[in-house]
Amino acid sequence: MLPTQEMEDFVVNLAKECGELVRERNKQKKKVEEKLNAVDLVTETDKEVEKRLIAGISEKYPDHKFIGEESTADGIKCELTSNPTWIIDPIDGTMNFVHGYPNFCISIGYVVDKVPQMGVIYCPIMDWLYTARKGCGAFHNGTRIHVSQTTDLTQALINLETSVRSSDPKKMQVFFENLNILVPVVHA
């Protein structure tokens, strides 16, 4: 089942409903648990938002499959197949959410035959909505967005955010080596 405007609108509304809950919880003390280590966190809100998203989508599309970040962390086996599948990160940026930093979002992807078909990203604190459907373009709050035409790194503006802690020192070393190469070259 390829995504339609109706499907996109439905998921956008669901993401915004969950965003209201996230905004409320963002103002409160959060119940935080470690998944694998001190930088891999999950909150009660992560789990609740994922459950709400899966329940809402399942009601409308009962034959669809799901891969949820918190479900897989809880040991539920999820496998990407050719079936219509929703890939959900209920709070993408949990570390930021835990610390009250506004850069986090609700991320929902829709895949058919292992090929991405649609994405909805909702940043509830800033009320930013990003949507895209295969063949229809990408949008920010309803306005079409495009890839930059800049081909010269010296004229490029980059923005990145990453955890400075990792359980894998080799990955961190590679990250900082690459950053050392990139930062002196870009415009800002």
N, C-alpha and C positions, 0 to 999 in steps of 0.2 A: 504494500500500500504506500504509494508515494504521497508526500505531504501536500496538503491543500492549504489555502488561506484559512479555511475554517479550522483545520487542525492547528495551525500556527496561532490563531486567535485564542483557541481554547487553552493551549499551553501557556501563552503569554498571560492570560487571566489567572491561571493556576499559579504561575510563578509570582505574580503580583500579590495574590492572596497570601502566599507563603511569605512574601516580602514584608507584609504587615506584621506577621508574627515575629519575624527576624528583627524588625525595627523595635518592636516592644521589648524583646529579649535583649537587644543590644544595650538597653538602658539599665538592665538588671545585672546582679551578680550571676555569673555563669557557673554551672556545674560542669567541670572539665575532667576528662579522663585521658590517660595516655593510651595510645594504641600499641605502637611498636617501641617508641622511645619518647623522650621529653619534647621532641619537636614534632611528633606525629600525634596531634590532638584530635579529640572528638568532644562535642558538647551534646547536652540533652537536645538542644535546638537542632543540631545537625540531624540527629536521629528522627526527631519529630517532623522536620521538613521533608526528609526523604520519604517517610511513611505517608505523609499527606500527598506528596507528588505521585507516588506509586499508586496509592488508593484512587486518586482522582483520574489518573490516566487509565488505570485498569478498568474503572467503571465504564469509561467511554470506548476503550479499545481492549476488550478482554483477552484477545488472542496475542497481544503483544508481549514481548519479553522485556526484562529489566536488568541492568547492571548498575547497582548503586554503590557509591564509595563506602558507605557505612555498612551496607549489607555484606559486601565482600570482606570488609574488615571483621565482621562478626562471624566469618567462616562460611557464609552461604556461597555455594559454588555457582558462579555465573560464567557463562561461556558465550562469546560472540558467535552467532550462527548466521545463516542467511535469513532467519526470521526477522520481522520488524522488531527492532530493539531500541529501547530508551536507555541512554547512558546519563546517569545523574550524579552530580556532585552538589549536595544540598547547600553547603556553605563552602564555596571554593575560596580558600583563604581563611581557614578556621583560626590560624594563629593571629591574624589581624582582628578577627571578630572577638577573640578572647581578650585581646588587649585594647579593644575599643577603637581601633584604627579603621576608618571607613572603607578601605580597599578590600572588599570581599564581595562575592556575588553568588547567585543561584545559577548553576550551569546545567543546562539540559540539552542533550544531543539526541538526534533520531537517526538511526542507521537501518538500511535495508540492504540485504545481500552484502553485508560488511562494508557498505559504501555510505559515508555521511550524506544525509539528505536535508537535514534541517538542524539549526541550532538556535537556542534562546538563552541569552545571558541577561540576568536582571541584577543590577546593583541597587539594593533597596535603600541604602542610606542616601545615595546621591540621586536616586530615582532615574538611573540610566538604564535604558533597555536596548540591547543589541539583538537583532534577529537576522537570520539568513536562511534561505531555501535554495537548494541546488537549482541553478539556472535562473534564479530570480534576483540575485544580488544580495548585498548586505546593507543593513540599516541601523542607525543610531537614533533612537527616539523618533522613528518614522522617516528620517532623512537619509537618503542613500549615501553610503560612504564608499570610498575607493582606496585602493592601494596607492601609496605615494609614488609619484613619477620620478622621484630622486634616485639616481643611479650612482652618484658619487658620495662615498661615505663621508667625505669632508663637509658635505652639505646636509648630512642626515642627522636627525634628532632621534635619539633612542631613549627608551624608558624601560627599566627592568626592575623587578623586585624578586628577591630570592631569599630563602632562609640562609643565614650565614653559618648555621650549624647543620651538620650532616653526620650521619652515622658512617659515611663512607669517605674517609680522608682523601682517597684518590680522586673521587668525583669533585670534591671541593678544590683540590689542587688544579685539576683541568679547568674548572670554572674560572678560577682566579688567573690562571695563565692566559686563557682566552680573553678575559676582561682586560688584562694588561695590554694585550695587543689591540683591542678594539677602542678603548677609551681615548687614547692619545690621537686617534685618527678621526673620530666623528666630530661633527659640528658642536653638538652638546648632548 
